[in-house]
């Protein structure tokens, strides 16, 4: 697995399941840094 670059590649390579993009929202974010929390707060303020 040393050449794997992301979760999608794991699924495609080891489970032989095709991965595809689906329409979504830019407001559906993953919070991993303090800056992401600030972005999420802005989304919540506008809704």
C-alpha positions as CSV (number, residue, x, y, z in Angstrom):
1,X,0.0,0.0,0.0
2,X,3.0,2.3,-0.2
3,X,1.9,3.7,-3.6
4,X,-1.7,4.5,-2.4
5,X,-2.4,8.2,-2.6
6,X,-6.0,8.4,-1.1
7,X,-9.0,6.5,0.2
8,X,-10.5,6.3,-3.3
9,X,-7.4,4.6,-4.6
10,X,-7.6,2.0,-1.8
11,X,-11.2,1.1,-2.7
12,X,-10.5,0.9,-6.4
13,X,-7.3,-1.0,-6.1
14,X,-8.1,-3.5,-3.3
15,X,-11.8,-3.9,-3.5
16,X,-12.3,-3.4,-7.3
17,X,-15.1,-1.0,-6.7
18,X,-15.3,1.9,-9.2
19,X,-15.2,5.4,-7.6
20,X,-17.0,8.3,-9.1
21,X,-17.8,11.9,-8.4
22,X,-21.2,13.0,-7.4
23,X,-22.7,16.5,-7.2
24,X,-22.4,18.0,-3.8
25,X,-22.1,21.3,-1.9
26,X,-19.0,23.3,-1.1
27,X,-20.5,23.7,2.3
28,X,-20.0,20.0,3.0
29,X,-16.5,20.3,4.3
30,X,-14.2,18.2,6.4
31,X,-12.9,19.9,9.5
32,X,-9.3,19.0,10.1
33,X,-7.7,22.4,11.0
34,X,-8.6,25.4,13.1
35,X,-9.1,27.3,9.9
36,X,-11.7,24.8,8.8
37,X,-13.7,25.6,11.9
38,X,-13.7,29.3,10.9
39,X,-15.0,28.4,7.5
40,X,-17.8,26.2,9.0
41,X,-18.8,29.0,11.3
42,X,-19.2,31.3,8.3
43,X,-21.4,28.7,6.5
44,X,-23.6,28.4,9.7
45,X,-23.9,32.2,10.0
46,X,-25.3,32.6,6.5
47,X,-27.9,29.9,7.0
